[in-house]
Amino acid sequence: MTQRRFDRPLSRASFAIGTELANATMLNNSPTMEDLDGGMASEVEREEEESVTHLLRDRFRLCTISIAEAEAKQCGMEVSQPIITCISDLAFKFAEQLSKDLELFAQHAGRKSVNMEDVILSAHRNDHLTTLLRSFCNDLKAREPNLERKRKKNSRKEGRVAQGLLRTPDT
């Protein structure tokens, strides 16, 4: 049995799906009212949280099915439904754990949001994945260099205008 290695760079769709799922999972793992009020959360809130989790898991499963079917078609293979279900559940649990790790990395750095460096740090045990993520990050930065420069120039101009307005006569 040969093992297929995926050397393709991450597609925008795959990256977007992964990011969306990680963000949604991270939002789903935020402290609940039960955590905040010492266990006095209502049953309605608990049921609502469970329904959000089930909805997220179902969407994740649909994405997994579409990706698995596309890869199987490309390789000329068939994938059985129980295998797709197992892969989906495993990937969902991995995404939940990854979201917790990313949240902790951001908190450790004193930030309220997760950035690309946190994602790259989470992949530090897999050199190939780390290289792909760094390459993807550099490609994104290379495509949008003008936006940062424009922001910096605008903020400098705004600072000069503000300084000019605040001059007081020397007495």
BAVOLO-293098 format. One line per 10 residues: number of its first residue (from 1); their letters; for each residue z, y, x of N, C-alpha, C. Coordinates in pm, 1 decimal. Example, Ala and Ser with C-alpha at 12.3 -4.5 7.8 and 13.67 -1.06 7.14 Angstrom:
residues 2
1> as> 780.0 -569.0 1319.0 780.0 -450.0 1230.0 780.0 -330.0 1320.0; 708.0 -225.0 1285.0 714.0 -106.0 1367.0 787.0 3.0 1290.0
***
This chain:
residues 171
1> mtqrrfdrpl> 0.0 -117.6 84.9 0.0 0.0 0.0 0.0 123.5 89.2; -94.5 213.2 68.1 -102.1 332.8 149.3 -35.0 447.8 77.6; 26.6 531.4 156.6 95.3 646.5 99.3 4.2 767.6 112.2; -15.6 839.1 4.0 -101.0 956.5 5.4 -17.6 1077.4 41.7; -63.1 1150.6 140.3 7.9 1269.7 183.7 -65.4 1391.5 129.5; 7.3 1480.8 70.3 -51.8 1599.6 10.8 -46.7 1712.4 112.4; -159.9 1735.8 179.0 -167.9 1841.7 278.9 -228.1 1969.9 223.2; -260.7 1967.5 95.6 -316.7 2086.8 34.9 -209.2 2194.2 26.0; -250.0 2319.5 41.3 -151.6 2425.3 18.1 -114.4 2428.6 -129.7; -0.6 2484.6 -156.9 44.2 2494.9 -295.5 -53.0 2581.3 -374.1
11> srasfaigte> -91.1 2534.7 -489.7 -177.1 2616.6 -574.6 -90.5 2720.9 -643.4; -153.3 2827.0 -688.3 -77.7 2931.6 -758.2 -12.1 2876.2 -883.3; -83.5 2786.6 -953.1 -28.2 2730.2 -1076.5 94.1 2645.8 -1047.0; 86.2 2559.6 -944.7 200.5 2475.2 -910.2 318.5 2559.8 -866.8; 291.2 2662.7 -785.6 398.6 2748.8 -739.1 459.6 2824.6 -855.7; 374.8 2873.9 -946.3 424.6 2949.0 -1062.0 507.9 2860.1 -1152.6; 463.0 2736.4 -1174.9 539.3 2642.9 -1258.1 674.2 2616.0 -1194.1; 674.0 2589.5 -1063.9 799.6 2562.1 -994.3 893.8 2680.2 -998.1; 841.1 2799.2 -976.2 923.8 2919.4 -979.2 979.3 2943.8 -1118.1; 893.0 2929.0 -1219.9 938.0 2950.1 -1357.8 1047.3 2850.7 -1394.6
21> lanatmlnns> 1029.0 2725.4 -1355.3 1128.4 2624.1 -1388.5 1258.5 2647.3 -1313.3; 1248.9 2687.1 -1187.0 1370.6 2714.6 -1110.7 1445.4 2832.8 -1170.5; 1372.8 2937.8 -1207.1 1437.3 3053.9 -1268.6 1499.9 3018.7 -1402.1; 1426.9 2943.4 -1483.3 1479.9 2905.4 -1614.1 1600.6 2814.6 -1599.4; 1595.9 2724.6 -1503.0 1709.0 2635.4 -1480.1 1828.0 2714.6 -1429.3; 1802.0 2811.9 -1341.6 1910.5 2892.8 -1288.8 1974.1 2973.4 -1401.7; 1891.6 3028.1 -1490.6 1946.5 3101.3 -1604.3 2026.4 3009.0 -1694.2; 1981.1 2886.0 -1707.3 2048.7 2788.5 -1791.8 2183.4 2747.8 -1732.1; 2199.2 2758.7 -1599.2 2323.1 2718.7 -1534.3 2420.0 2834.6 -1516.4; 2392.6 2948.1 -1576.8 2484.3 3059.9 -1566.0 2612.6 3027.7 -1641.8
31> ptmedldggm> 2722.3 3097.3 -1608.7 2848.7 3065.8 -1675.1 2837.3 3081.1 -1825.9; 2892.7 2987.4 -1896.2 2889.9 2990.8 -2041.8 3013.7 3063.3 -2091.9; 3016.0 3090.3 -2220.5 3134.1 3152.2 -2279.7 3254.7 3061.1 -2262.8; 3230.6 2930.7 -2264.2 3339.6 2835.4 -2245.3 3403.3 2854.6 -2108.1; 3320.9 2878.1 -2005.8 3372.6 2901.1 -1871.8 3449.1 3032.5 -1865.3; 3400.2 3134.1 -1936.4 3459.2 3266.3 -1926.6 3585.5 3283.0 -2009.7; 3592.9 3218.1 -2125.3 3710.1 3238.4 -2209.6 3807.4 3121.2 -2205.7; 3795.8 3035.5 -2108.3 3892.8 2928.2 -2090.1 3878.1 2813.1 -2187.0; 3759.5 2786.3 -2238.4 3738.7 2670.1 -2323.9 3736.0 2700.8 -2471.2; 3729.7 2827.4 -2509.1 3734.1 2864.6 -2650.0 3594.8 2893.4 -2706.3
41> asevereeee> 3491.0 2846.4 -2641.0 3354.1 2872.4 -2687.7 3329.9 2800.7 -2818.7; 3248.3 2860.6 -2900.5 3220.6 2801.0 -3030.5 3121.2 2686.9 -3016.2; 3122.0 2602.2 -3114.9 3031.1 2487.4 -3117.5 2886.5 2534.1 -3128.2; 2864.0 2645.8 -3194.4 2729.1 2699.1 -3211.4 2668.9 2736.8 -3076.1; 2747.8 2802.9 -2991.7 2698.9 2842.1 -2859.4 2665.8 2719.8 -2775.0; 2748.6 2618.0 -2784.3 2725.8 2495.1 -2708.7 2597.5 2426.2 -2754.6; 2577.9 2421.6 -2886.4 2456.4 2360.2 -2940.6 2332.5 2440.4 -2901.5; 2345.3 2572.5 -2900.7 2233.0 2657.6 -2861.3 2196.1 2633.1 -2715.0; 2296.1 2621.8 -2629.5 2270.9 2594.7 -2488.3 2204.5 2458.2 -2469.4; 2249.2 2358.9 -2545.9 2188.2 2226.1 -2537.5 2043.8 2229.2 -2585.8
51> svthllrdrf> 2015.6 2306.6 -2690.4 1878.1 2313.6 -2740.3 1787.0 2382.2 -2638.4; 1839.3 2483.1 -2568.4 1761.1 2548.2 -2463.2 1733.2 2449.1 -2350.6; 1833.3 2370.2 -2314.0 1815.4 2269.6 -2209.3 1711.6 2166.7 -2250.5; 1716.4 2120.5 -2374.6 1618.7 2022.0 -2422.7 1478.2 2081.5 -2426.6; 1467.3 2206.2 -2469.4 1337.4 2271.8 -2472.7 1280.7 2285.1 -2331.4; 1365.3 2325.3 -2238.3 1323.5 2338.4 -2099.1 1280.8 2203.7 -2041.9; 1357.0 2100.0 -2071.3 1324.1 1965.9 -2023.1 1191.0 1918.0 -2083.0; 1167.6 1947.8 -2210.7 1041.7 1908.0 -2274.7 922.3 1980.6 -2213.2; 937.0 2109.1 -2188.5 829.2 2185.0 -2123.9 803.2 2132.3 -1983.5; 910.8 2100.8 -1913.8 898.7 2045.2 -1778.8 823.2 1912.9 -1784.9
61> rlctisiaea> 856.1 1830.3 -1882.9 789.9 1700.0 -1897.6 640.6 1718.5 -1925.5; 605.2 1814.3 -2009.6 463.9 1840.3 -2037.8 388.7 1884.8 -1912.1; 452.3 1970.5 -1833.0 390.1 2012.9 -1706.6 373.9 1894.2 -1612.8; 475.2 1809.7 -1606.4 469.6 1691.7 -1520.4 357.6 1598.6 -1563.7; 343.7 1578.0 -1693.2 238.0 1490.7 -1744.6 100.8 1546.1 -1707.2; 81.3 1675.9 -1726.1 -50.0 1733.4 -1695.8 -81.4 1726.3 -1546.4; 17.7 1751.5 -1460.9 -3.8 1742.9 -1316.6 -31.4 1598.9 -1275.5; 46.3 1504.2 -1328.3 27.7 1362.9 -1293.6 -108.9 1312.6 -1338.9; -150.5 1350.6 -1459.1 -281.3 1307.6 -1508.4 -394.4 1367.8 -1425.6; -380.3 1493.4 -1385.9 -483.4 1557.3 -1303.6 -493.6 1490.1 -1166.6
71> eakqcgmevs> -379.0 1461.2 -1105.2 -379.6 1394.9 -974.8 -433.5 1252.9 -985.2; -396.6 1182.0 -1091.4 -445.4 1045.3 -1110.4 -596.7 1045.4 -1130.8; -645.2 1140.2 -1208.1 -789.5 1149.7 -1231.9 -862.6 1180.2 -1102.1; -806.1 1268.7 -1021.7 -868.0 1306.8 -895.3 -872.6 1188.7 -798.0; -771.2 1103.6 -802.3 -763.9 988.1 -712.2 -826.5 863.0 -772.8; -870.0 870.7 -897.8 -928.0 754.8 -963.9 -825.2 647.9 -996.3; -706.8 689.7 -1036.8 -597.5 597.4 -1066.9 -547.7 622.0 -1208.8; -461.2 532.9 -1253.3 -393.0 550.7 -1380.6 -243.0 549.3 -1354.9; -171.1 631.3 -1429.6 -25.8 637.0 -1416.6 33.6 602.9 -1552.3; 127.2 507.8 -1554.1 186.3 466.0 -1681.4 287.7 569.5 -1730.3
81> qpiitcisdl> 310.1 570.0 -1860.2 400.7 666.3 -1922.1 544.7 653.6 -1871.8; 599.7 531.8 -1853.7 736.9 523.1 -1801.0 750.5 582.8 -1660.4; 647.3 568.3 -1580.2 651.5 626.0 -1445.1 652.3 778.2 -1453.5; 568.8 833.6 -1539.5 565.6 979.4 -1555.7 700.1 1030.2 -1606.3; 761.8 957.3 -1697.4 893.0 996.2 -1750.2 997.9 995.3 -1639.8; 996.8 892.4 -1557.1 1092.8 884.6 -1445.6 1070.7 998.2 -1346.4; 944.7 1023.5 -1314.0 913.3 1132.5 -1221.4 958.7 1265.8 -1280.1; 934.3 1285.2 -1408.1 972.6 1409.2 -1474.4 1123.8 1429.4 -1472.1; 1198.5 1325.2 -1505.9 1345.0 1335.4 -1505.7 1399.1 1361.2 -1365.5; 1343.0 1292.1 -1268.3 1385.5 1311.0 -1129.8 1355.8 1453.6 -1083.1
91> afkfaeqlsk> 1236.6 1502.1 -1114.1 1198.8 1637.3 -1073.9 1283.7 1742.6 -1144.9; 1316.9 1718.9 -1271.8 1400.2 1813.8 -1345.5 1539.6 1822.0 -1284.1; 1596.7 1707.3 -1250.6 1728.9 1706.8 -1186.8 1723.0 1774.7 -1050.3; 1613.5 1752.6 -977.7 1596.4 1818.9 -848.9 1587.6 1970.3 -867.8; 1513.7 2015.1 -969.9 1500.9 2158.7 -997.0 1635.8 2220.1 -1033.9; 1717.1 2146.6 -1109.3 1851.2 2195.7 -1142.8 1934.9 2213.8 -1016.6; 1931.7 2115.1 -928.9 2008.8 2123.4 -804.7 1954.3 2233.5 -714.4; 1822.5 2244.6 -707.9 1760.1 2348.5 -626.7 1799.5 2486.9 -676.6; 1802.8 2505.7 -806.8 1840.6 2636.3 -860.7 1984.3 2671.7 -824.6; 2072.2 2572.8 -826.5 2211.3 2597.6 -786.4 2218.1 2636.6 -639.2
101> dlelfaqhag> 2142.9 2565.0 -554.5 2141.0 2596.1 -411.4 2085.7 2736.1 -385.8; 1976.4 2769.7 -452.3 1915.7 2901.3 -433.4 2010.3 3012.4 -477.8; 2079.1 2989.4 -587.0 2175.4 3088.3 -635.1 2288.3 3107.1 -533.0; 2335.4 2998.0 -475.0 2440.8 3007.0 -373.9 2391.6 3075.9 -247.1; 2267.4 3049.7 -205.3 2211.7 3117.4 -87.6 2206.5 3267.8 -110.8; 2162.4 3308.0 -228.9 2154.0 3450.8 -259.9 2293.1 3514.3 -264.0; 2389.5 3445.5 -324.0 2526.4 3497.4 -328.4 2583.6 3510.2 -187.9; 2556.8 3412.6 -103.4 2607.6 3415.3 33.8 2550.3 3534.9 110.4; 2426.1 3570.4 80.4 2362.7 3684.5 145.6 2401.6 3816.8 79.7; 2482.1 3810.6 -26.2 2527.2 3931.5 -93.2 2424.3 3991.1 -187.4
111> rksvnmedvi> 2333.6 3909.1 -235.9 2230.3 3955.7 -327.5 2251.9 3897.0 -465.5; 2195.2 3963.9 -565.0 2205.6 3914.7 -702.4 2082.4 3835.8 -744.0; 1976.7 3841.9 -663.9 1853.6 3770.4 -698.7 1807.0 3685.0 -581.1; 1732.1 3583.5 -614.4 1678.6 3490.2 -515.6 1548.1 3546.8 -462.4; 1527.5 3536.7 -330.6 1399.8 3580.9 -275.1 1332.0 3465.4 -201.0; 1217.1 3493.1 -143.4 1136.4 3389.0 -79.7 1209.7 3325.0 38.3; 1288.3 3400.6 110.4 1361.2 3344.4 224.7 1461.1 3237.9 180.5; 1520.4 3254.0 63.8 1611.0 3151.8 10.5 1535.8 3022.2 -17.5; 1415.5 3035.3 -71.3 1334.1 2916.9 -101.1 1295.9 2846.2 28.3; 1256.2 2923.0 128.6 1219.5 2863.3 257.3 1341.2 2798.2 321.1
121> lsahrndhlt> 1456.5 2861.0 310.2 1579.2 2803.6 365.2 1614.3 2671.8 297.8; 1587.5 2661.4 169.1 1619.3 2536.9 98.1 1532.2 2420.9 144.1; 1418.1 2450.2 205.3 1326.2 2345.4 251.8 1341.5 2318.6 401.1; 1451.8 2359.5 461.0 1465.5 2350.6 606.4 1463.6 2208.0 661.6; 1491.8 2107.9 581.3 1492.1 1969.6 630.1 1352.4 1908.2 633.7; 1257.8 1971.0 568.7 1120.9 1921.5 563.3 1031.8 2021.5 636.8; 1002.0 1991.4 763.1 925.9 2085.0 845.8 788.6 2116.8 787.3; 722.0 2015.0 734.9 588.2 2035.5 678.7 594.4 2130.2 558.3; 690.1 2108.4 470.6 705.0 2194.7 353.6 743.4 2336.4 394.9; 830.9 2348.4 492.8 870.4 2480.2 541.9 749.3 2555.6 595.4
131> tllrsfcndl> 664.8 2485.7 670.2 543.7 2547.5 723.7 451.0 2592.8 611.1; 433.2 2507.4 510.1 348.4 2544.6 396.2 404.5 2665.3 321.5; 535.5 2667.4 301.3 597.6 2779.6 229.7 585.6 2909.9 308.4; 607.5 2902.5 439.9 593.2 3022.8 522.9 449.1 3073.8 519.5; 354.3 2981.1 526.6 213.1 3018.2 520.4 180.7 3084.3 386.8; 229.5 3025.5 279.1 207.6 3080.5 145.3 269.5 3219.7 134.5; 389.0 3235.7 186.9 458.3 3365.0 183.8 380.4 3469.6 263.2; 333.0 3431.0 381.5 255.6 3524.0 464.0 124.3 3562.5 396.3; 60.6 3466.5 329.1 -62.3 3496.7 255.2 -35.2 3597.7 144.0; 75.5 3579.8 73.3 110.4 3674.4 -33.1 136.7 3813.5 23.5
141> karepnlerk> 207.4 3819.2 135.1 236.7 3948.3 197.1 109.5 4014.9 247.9; 16.2 3934.4 300.3 -108.7 3989.8 352.6 -196.0 4046.8 241.5; -187.4 3993.1 123.7 -269.8 4040.1 11.9 -218.7 4170.6 -47.3; -91.1 4200.7 -31.7 -33.1 4319.0 -95.1 35.7 4412.9 3.8; -28.6 4445.1 116.5 40.0 4533.3 211.7 41.7 4678.7 166.7; -57.5 4720.2 89.5 -67.9 4860.3 49.8 40.3 4902.1 -47.9; 90.7 4810.1 -127.5 191.9 4845.9 -226.7 319.7 4894.1 -160.0; 363.9 4823.5 -55.6 487.3 4864.9 12.0 467.7 4998.4 82.0; 353.2 5015.5 146.8 328.1 5140.6 217.0 325.9 5257.5 119.4; 263.4 5238.1 4.2 259.3 5345.3 -95.1 398.9 5379.6 -143.1
151> rkknsrkegr> 482.3 5279.3 -164.4 619.6 5305.3 -208.8 695.3 5384.4 -103.1; 678.7 5345.7 23.6 750.2 5415.0 129.6 703.7 5559.6 139.8; 571.5 5581.6 131.9 520.0 5717.4 140.1 569.0 5800.8 22.8; 566.8 5743.1 -96.6 612.6 5816.1 -214.3 759.8 5851.8 -202.8; 840.8 5759.9 -153.5 983.5 5788.4 -142.7 1009.1 5895.1 -37.4; 929.8 5896.4 70.1 945.2 6000.9 171.7 909.1 6137.4 113.5; 797.6 6141.8 38.8 755.9 6267.7 -21.3 860.0 6317.3 -120.6; 914.6 6227.0 -200.9 1016.8 6265.0 -297.9 1139.8 6318.1 -226.9; 1176.0 6258.1 -113.3 1291.1 6303.4 -36.6 1270.2 6443.4 17.1; 1147.4 6473.5 64.3 1117.2 6606.5 116.9 1122.9 6711.1 5.9
161> vaqgllrtpd> 1069.7 6677.7 -107.2 1072.7 6771.1 -219.7 1216.5 6797.3 -261.0; 1295.8 6692.3 -268.0 1434.9 6707.7 -308.5 1511.0 6791.1 -206.6; 1483.4 6772.4 -77.2 1551.3 6850.6 24.7 1511.7 6997.3 14.6; 1383.6 7023.3 -13.1 1335.6 7160.7 -26.8 1399.8 7232.0 -144.4; 1429.3 7160.9 -249.0 1489.9 7221.1 -366.9 1637.9 7249.0 -347.5; 1702.6 7175.3 -260.8 1846.5 7186.9 -245.7 1889.1 7280.3 -132.9; 1796.6 7354.1 -74.7 1834.4 7444.6 33.5 1919.5 7558.6 -21.1; 2023.4 7585.4 51.5 2110.8 7696.0 12.4 2103.0 7803.7 119.1; 2112.0 7925.5 80.4 2105.6 8033.2 180.0 2228.6 8029.7 269.9; 2207.3 8058.3 397.8 2318.7 8061.6 492.8 2398.6 8189.2 471.0
171> t> 2529.8 8175.4 465.4 2614.4 8293.5 445.3 2708.5 8312.6 559.3
***
